[in-house]
């Protein structure tokens, strides 16, 4: 989905509300006519920002890495636009170009539902719907989508561990994530219930994700993650590699990660 799908994850209620709510919430912005895909900007801006966050590093190295990151991000963006366009065509729906178009697209797909009240459009989110249920995937695309969904679950779980556990961290002079004292891991108190609430995921999904991460060596616990009660608080050790991989506080589109 386009970057602007994030706007429609911000809602005042899970029950129907006026579709004008977004424009009322952001009165100084022309919300409905905004493009659905964000503008990555100019590569020179990326280089300038990289230099601000990489004190002492070689200007040549900083520029090289910034250009590589810019190419990766814009490449991801182009690939996502092409894939999204293909899915629109398969669904027989027009490709949305503005935020208003995107809301109409979400309604047509069933990711939002609508009703008329006193001549006004009311909408309610149904974003829990799995893309597999509403989009026509090819075999390779389905494999890639499954992998992306798994990656999203890992990201949401890692962010929840860091936020629920109150993990302190910083970025070194080269912009790398670092735990206090350069530690390779941190132990925090969490519960499946708290992690699930923060990640907005079912506790069973968080349990499964922690079990996968434990197999990979990214987390460890003295309790049996497979059987620990959902509400029980336990000590969880997470690696700096896992936490440092997701220093953001919300799920980001691939071209922003």
C-alpha angles and dihedrals in degrees: 000000000000121000091255091068083088089072090061092051087066107080136156093221144002087230120078114291133173113286087224089069093096095053089045090050092051103035095162094057131073090230100170096052096046114118116256093230121059121238110246090206128216123325090233089063090053091051092049092050092047090054090053090057099041107063115182095013121124111272089222093054093045092051092047093051092044091052091048091050091047091051091049093049096046090045090053089049093052092048092050092049091051093048093046091049090052091052091050090053093048090051091051090238128130116255108255116234101172134043089252089055090050093055089052088049092051090050092050091050093048095244085121128027126210144196136179120245120181090337094309128113115243121189139187129193125249095173091140086082111113115240087230088067097054108027131065107237126191117224095263092041090053091053091049092047091051090051091048091051090051089050091050091053091051091049094048091047094048092049090049092051091052095045099040091044092048091231113191117215144153141197119249125225091279093052096255122146112252134183118219111290091007090282117178093220143010132213118218138171114249142147130214088241094055093045091048092049092051095044092043089231133124111269089238090059092050090049091053092047092050090050090054092047090049090054089052091049095244095117136021135186136183090224124071102262090202093061108022110124114257094241098042116111114226140168114262124188116208128187123240088235091061096044094040091053090066110034090153122097098224139035109279129204111253093253089057097046 
